[in-house]
Amino acid sequence: MPKTAALTFLSAMLLLLAITAPISADALEGEEIVADKTYAAGVRVKCAAVGISFKVPEGTSAKPLGNYGFYQLSPSGGSRGGLLIVRTGLTEEDIKLTLPDELDLTFIHADAYFQVADKPTTKDGKTTARYITGDTMSANAVGASSYLLVIFDESAKKAEEAVKAFEKDVVTVAPADAEARKKWRTEIESKVLTVSGGEQTVECKFTKDGKYALKISDATNSQSQTGKWIIDVSPFGGVLTLVADNGTRNYYTMTLNGSDFALNGMVYARKALEDGGSAATPEGEKLARPAEAEEKGKARKVAADPSWKTDQVNVDKLEGDEIAIGTPVLAEKRVKTDFLGVSFKHPAGMAGGVDARAPFYILKPTDGKGLGLVYMQTGVTSAAHLAAFMHEDMDLDSLEKGLLLKPDGEAKIEGGKVTQDYKHELVTARAIALIGPSGNGVIVCFIGAIADKDKMHGYAKTIIDTVQFAKPQAEEKRSELVKQLHGKYLMIYRYKSSSGASGNSSSWETKIHYHFGSDGTYYYRYKFVGDHYVKGTNPGGDTKYIAGAASENDREDKGTWRVEFNITGAIVYMTAENGVEREHQIRVANGKVFFDEEEVSIGQSDVKK
């Protein structure tokens, strides 16, 4: 049974209506960037793989330095110049590491050696900084997820204006980088790269689990480093990031010329790493591979049964008082929900009501023995569907921390009735369900001490025998909510990090996109990255990070979706092409939309209409 809190339908629909549509990478304007081409001032160019379109700043020309992964903004007859990095995956940390206290751009202009005036700060997803060099020049910098720009000029005002003009003209969208990432990942995954120069040899092993082991040696000495590797994309090729130490990152542009593979212009020999290999771990170190972030939402595979029909009937009008969240109800009272089309009666000695923390009507015997849960929902397609729903772990953490009951045997189906027992080391439970002619279902479940098993079974039967069905009044709400989801996406972003006193640290990042089509189909994309660092010391006692691990998961699926309702909110059902059905509860609180209790951002889908 799912757990959730209440949903305010009107708030959800108003929020969805306020969304405007972003453009897709295909709609970016400008000439597609060619890696070895220089572009004149004012020319608009684009890179669909990175998801960016921009104009070359006035007073400069953009000359590619592909081996180093950036454009040199060369002066066009004046003193203005700078550099521009265009790539996917730029983080705030990446940008700040690239903007040190001293910025040396003398390879562009002899006087372009700067001291920081305003250190890098981040606001609204953009990082800015300002530099000066005596009274001669000033420089301004701005960076976001797909670019980092530095402009210098003799006039501090003109340098600032040039950066603002770039920000005004630049357009960024979701990158179309899936194929490019896959290609560049394949070039190094499960391979050993080596290169020799003079008396020194560099060897780096790249494993399929995202780890690397680097060794640099000469005739008398060797140095080793381990960490994780990350692939991104730029107009020049792939971008390889090696993450080691206490956040130290090294960046390499990956290029191919025939079969010659190069990092920052240096050609490396490659050979297969046996069995995909594992990056060497320093003796005595144990790497804790971070667990993948949990995908929320109940999932099940249900076989269709088009011939099934319930033996229950509808009444003309439900009896009882309308259920209200937070309003207690006394024993022997009948309650109803016209919205869901269900009515039932309290037995003697049992009070109840709806707690907004979970989508159950809660019943409590006055003698304190046992707890009853009544779950009501629209859209139950068959007894097999409901049996699959009931034959799952019953997670009651929202009622009592850590309470999880397991199914005890298979669900029993008798026409429109389904019975399922549950077990736990301390308690027992029985759930009995009925399905109405309009696809509305009700489950009555009682949980109690093992010694009170018979009493719990009796409570469940007593209440289920009082159930009435009528046609639900939810159809209008369903139509409104479905219409608001047409052509939209919901995006969940999770980030978690932890560190110990010894310096060990871990981080997890997950991005999940749900795209909803007006034709009843959906597209789902899941991306997870986790990493872990282990701190150690070298023989001299100096502290450094000497080990790391990483894991990645990138997957997608397609299928159909529909919206149903329970007593406290809406449920989005998504049935994948392989027949696996997943349910998600949606609610709104304080103007924010939550999907399975996680806040989501909402936008116009570029893949579904």
N, C-alpha and C positions, 0 to 999 in steps of 0.2 A: 504494500500500500504506500502511496507517495506521501511526502510530508511537505507542507507549505504554509504560507500565511495568506491573508485576504488579498483580493484583487479589486481595485477600483476601475471599472471598465471605462468610464468616461475619461478619466485621466489618461489611460493607456491610448485611447483613440485620439484624443487631442494632441498628445505627444507625437503619435505617428503621423498625424496630418500636417504637423509643422515641419516635416523633414523636406529638405530640398535635394535634388538629384545631382551627385557628382558625375564627372565624365569618366569614360574608360580610357585605357591606354591607347586604344585604336583611334580615339578622337583627338589625341594630342596634335597640335599644330606645329609646323616647321619641317625642316629637312632632317631625315634620319641621319644621325651622326655616323660618319665614316672615321674609323680609328686613327688613320694617318693623315687626315685632312686638316688644314688650318682654316679657321673661319674669321671673317672680318667683323669689325664692330657693327652692332645693330642687326646682325643676321640671327633669325630665330631657328634654332635647331631642337631636336628632340631625341630621346632614347626611350623607346617603348619598354625595353627590358628593365630599365631602372624606374620608369614611370615619371619622366620629367620632360618639360619643354621650357626653354629659356632663350633670352636674347644675349648675345655677346656684349659685355659692357662697352659703352662709348669710350673712345680714346684708347682702345686696346684691340689686339687680335688674339684669338685663342689658338695657341700652338700646342699640339699634343706632345706630351712626354710620356708615351705609353708604357715604357719600361718602369716608370715610377708611379703611374696611375693617376696623373692629373694633367690639367691644361695650364700652361704658362700663359698668363695674360701679358703679352709683350706691349710696351709703350708704342703708340702710333704717332711718333714725332714729338711727344711731350714726356712728362715724368710719371704719368699714370701707369700702373701695372698691377700685377697680383697673381694669384693662382686660384684655380677652381678644381675641386674634387667632385666628381659625379659618380655615385655608386649606390647600391642598395645596402641596407643594414647598418647605416651610420647611427651610432648611439650617442647619447650625451657624453658618455665617457670617451668614446672615440674622438669626438670633436674637441673636447677639452685637452686630451693628450696631444692633439695636433696643434694646439694653440698654447705653447709654453710661454714663460715669462719673457724669454728672448726669442725673437722671430727673425731668422736670417734669410732674406730674399735677395741677397747681393748677386746671386746668379742671374737675376732679372734686371736689377739696377744697382749701380755701385754704392748708392747711398741708402739702400733699403735694408738697414739693420736696425730692428726696432726693439724698444723696451715696452713692456705692458703698462698701459695707463689705467685701463679698467679691465680687471680680470674677467674671464669668461663667466657669464651668468645665463641661466636658462629660464625662459618664461613662455608659456603657451606653445611648447614644443620647439622653440627656436633658441639657439645659443648665440650670444653676441659678445664681442670683445673689442677693445680699442687699444691701438699702439701708437707710440711716438718715437721719433729719433731726433733728439735735439730740437732745433727750430727749423729743420730742413723738410721733413715729411711727416705725414700721419697715415695711419692705416686703420681700416675698420674691417671686422670679420663678422660673418653670420653663417650659422650652420643649422641644418635640419636633417631629417631621416634619409635624404637622398642627395644632399649637396653640402659643400663647405666652400665658402667664397671669402677671399681676402683681397681687398682693394687698397692700394696706397696712392697718394697724390701729394703734391707740394701744398695743396690747400686742404686743411682738415675738413672744411665744409664740403668741398667737392668729393672727397673720399667718402664721407657719410652719405651724400646725395647719390653717389654711384651705387652704393650698397642698397639704399632704399629703392632706387630705380629697378635693380635686379629683383628685389623681393616683390615689387609690384608686378613685374612681368612674368615671374616664374610660375609655372603650373606643375603641380605634383599630383599623381594619382597612384593607385595600387600598381606595383610593377608587374609586368608580364614576363616573369623571370624563371618560371618553373623548369622549362626545358634547358635553359642555360645553366641553371644550378645543377641539374642532373648531369649535364655534359661535363662540367668542370669537376664535379665530385668524382665521376667515373675516372677521370684522368689521374687521380692520386690515391683513391681508396684502395686499400689492401696492396699498396705498392711501397717499395723502398726507393728513395731518390738519393742519388749520390753525385757529387761534383768535387773535383780536385783542382787546386791552384797553388803553385809553388810547392811547399812541403806540407800543406794543410789539406785535409779531406773532410768534407761535410757529408753526413749520412742522416737521413730522416725517414722514419717508418711511419706510415699513415694507416691506421687500422679502421675497419669498417664500423666500429663502435664510436668513432669520432675522436680517438686519442692519437697522440703522436709521441715519438721518442726521437730526440735530436742528439746527435753526437758529433762533436768537432774535435779532430785529433791531428797531431803532427808526430814527429819521430819520438818525442819525449813526453808529451802531455796530452790529456784529453779532457773535454768538458761535456757534461750531459745535461739534458733538460727534458722534462716531460710536461704534457699539458693537453689541451684540446685544440682541434682545428675546426674552422668555420668557413663555409663557402658563401661568397656574395658575388655580385655581378657589376661590371662597369662597362663603359663603351669600348674599353681596350681589351676586354676578356673577362676572365674570372678574377676574383679578389680572394686571396687566401689570408686568413687571420690566424696566427698562432698565439694562443693565450697561455701565459705562464706566469710564474712568480706571483707577486702580490697585485695582480691586475696588469702587469706589463704585457703589452700587445705588440706584435710585429706584423706588418702588412706587406703582402707580396702581390704583384700583378702577374697573373698566369696567362701565358700566350702559347700558341701552337704555330709552328711554321713547318708544314709537312708533318713529319714524325718527331721533330725537335720540340721538346717541351722546355719552357723557360720560366724562371721566377725572377722578376725584375731584370729581364734581359739575359740572365745567365742560364745556359742550357744544362739540364740535369739528365743523367742516365737514369732509366727506370727499369725495375724488374718486379715481378710478382712477389708478394709477401705470403709465405706459406700459410694456408688455412685462414687467410685474412689477418692472421697474427694478432698479437697484443703488444701494446707499447710497453717497453721495459719499465718495470717498477723498481725503484731503489730498494735494496735489501732492507727488510724490517718494516717497510711501509705497506699499509693495507688501504686500498682505495674503496671508498663507499660509493657505489654507483647509485645516483639519486633515483628514487622511485618515480615512475611516470605519473604526472598529474592525473587525477581521476576524471573520467568523463562521467558527468552526472546525467540523471534521467534514466528511468527504468527501461530495460530492453527485454524483448521476448520474441519468439517466433511462433506465429499462430497459423494453423492450417484452416483455410476457408471451408465453411460448411454451408453452402447455399440452400440446402434442403431443410435445415433446422428451423423449427418454429417453437416459440414458447407456448406453454399451456396456461399462462397467466392472462387475465383480462383487465381492461380499463373500466373505471367507474366514470359516471357522468361528471361528478364533482367530488374532489377530495374533501374529507372531513378533517377538522382540527384547526388549531391556531397556527398562523404562519411563523416559521422559525426565524428568530432574530439573533444575530451574533451578539453574544455577551448577556443575553437575557435568560436567567435560569427558569426551568420548567419543573413543576412538582410531579409527584407520582400520580399514575393513573390518568394523565393528561394525554390527549392525542395531538400530535403536531404534524405539520405538512410543509412542503415547499412546492408551490405551484410552478415555480421556475423549472424545477427538475421533474415534476410530476410524480411525487412520492409522498405517502403519508404512513405513519405508524403510531402505535400507542405505547406509552410508558406502562410497565407493569407496576403492581403495588410495591411499595418500599423502594422506589428507585427514582431519583431526581436526575436532571440532565440539562444539557445546553451545548452551544457551540463555542469552542475556544478558537480564537482567530489564529493561534499558532499552528493549527493543523486542520486539514479538510475533513474532520470527523465530527459527528454529533456524539458527545461523550455522555455516557450513562454511569451513574455511581450508586450502587446499592447502599441503603442507609445503614446496614450493618458493617460496612467497610470492607466486605469480602468481595473482591473482584472489580473489574473495570470493563465497561461496555463501549464499543466503538461502532457507530453506524456510518457507513460510507455510501454516498449516493452520487450517481453520475449519469450523464447522457452518453449516447453513442456506443452502447454495448452491442456488438454485432451478432454474437452467438454465445451459447453456453461454453463452447470450447474457448472462445475469447476470454470470457470471465474466469474460466478454470485456469487458464494460463496466467492471468493476472493474479489470481489467488495463490497459485502454486509457486510463490516466490518468498524470499525472506521478508518478514514483516519488520520493517525498521521503525521503531517507536522511540527513537532518540529524542524527538521533539517533546515527548511526554515524560520520559525518564532516561537520563543519560546512559548510553550504552546498551539499551534494551533492544535486542535483536532476536526474533523468534524464527525458527526454521520449520518448513513444511514437514508434517509427519504423515508420510504416505501420499498417494495420489489423490487428486480432487475427485469427488463422486458427483456424477451428473445424472439428474432425474428430470427430464423435460426441461422446464425453465428454472430448475433449482440446482444449485451447486453447493456442496459441502466440503470444507477443507479443515483438517486438524493441524495444530502447530505444537512444537515442543521447545522446551528450554530447560536448563538444568534446575531452575527454581519454580517455573510457572508452566501452566498449560493453557491452551486456547482452542476454541472452535469458532469457525466462521461459516455462516449459512447465507447464501445469496439467492435472490430472485431477479428475473429479467422480465420487464414489462413488454407489452406489445409494441410500444414506440421506441424500443431500444434503450429505455432508461433502466438502470440496475441499482439494486440496493444490497449491501453486504452488512450483516449484523455479526459482530465478533465480540466474544467475551473472553477475558483473560483473568486468570486467578491462580491461587496456589494449587499445586498438584493434588492435595488432599480434597480440594473443592471442585474436582473435575466434573462430576455429575451435575453439580449446581450450575457451573458455567455453561454446560451443554443445554441445560434446561432453560436458562435465561435466553440464550440465542434462539431457541425454538419458540419460546413464548412471544418474543417480539416479532420474529419473522412471520408468524402466523397472523399478525395484525396488519400487515402491509397492504396498502392500496396503491394502485397505479392510475395515472391519467396522462393524457398527452402533455409533454413538457411545453412550457411557454418560452423556451430558450432560443427558438429559431431566429427571432428578430435580432437578438444580441449576437448570435453566431454570425449572421450575415454581415452585421456591422463590423465586427472584429476581423472577420476574414477579409473583408474588403480593404480594411486599413493595413493588413499585412501583405496584400498583393504587391509584388514588385519591390519589396523591402528586404533588407538583410538585418539580422541581429548578430552582433559580434561580442564575444566574451573574451576578455583579456585577463590572464592570471599571471602574477609574478610573485615569487616567494624567494627569500634568501635567508640564510642563517650562517652564523659563525661562532666558533668556540674560542675559549681563552687561549688555546694553543695556536690559533691563527687559521685552523682549518675552516673552509667555507664552502657553501653550496648555494646554487640558485636554480630556479625552475621557471620557465616561461611557456605559457600556452596561449594560442590564439585559435578561437573557434568561430567560424562563420556559418550562419544558416541563411540561405537565400530562398524566399518564398515566391512561387509563380502563381499568376492568376488562373493558370490551367490546372491547379491542384498538384503541381510537381514542386520538388525542392532540390537544391544543391547544397551539399554539406562539405566543409573543408576544416580539417583539424591539423594543427601544427604545434608540436611540442619540442622544446629543447631544454635539456638539463645538464648542469656541469658541477664539478666538485674539485676542490683543491686541497692538497695535503701539505702542511708546512713542515719543513725540516731545516737542517743546518749543514753547511759544507764542512770539510775537515778542519778549516781554520776557525770554525765557530760562528761565522757570519750567517745571519738568518736569510733564508731564501725559500721560495716555494719549489718543491722538487718533484711533485707528482700531481696528476690531474686525471679526471675522467669525464666523459660526456656521453649523452644519449640523445637521439633524435627520433621523432616519429612524425611522419607527414602522410596523411591519408584523406580520402574523399569518398563520398557516395552520393547516390541520387535515389529518388523515389517519389512517393506521394505524401501529402500532408492534409490534415483536417483539424478542426477545432471542436472540442467538447467542453462540458462544464461539470464541476462538482459544487459542493455547497459553499466554498469560499473563493472560487475563482475559475479560471479557464485552463484547459489542458491542450497543448499542441501535440497531436499524434503524428509521428513521421514513420512511414513504412518504407524500408529500403527495397531495392530491386531484388535482393535475396530473400525477402519475406520477413526480415527482422523488424519488429515494431518497437519504437522508442517513444516514451511519453515524457513531456516536459511541462511543468507548471509555470504559468506566467502571472506576475502580479505587479502592481505599481505602488510605490510608497514615496511620499515627499517629492513627487514629480519625476522619480526615477523608475525605470522599468527593470524588473528582475526576471531571470530565466532560471528556474531551479535554485532560487535564492542567490543568484549571482547577478550583479548589475551588468546590463548590456548597453552597448551603443547601437544606434539604429540609423540606417541610411538607405538611399535608393540603390537597389541592386543593379549591377552591371551585367548580370548573367540571367536574371529572371525578370519578367515583366508582369 
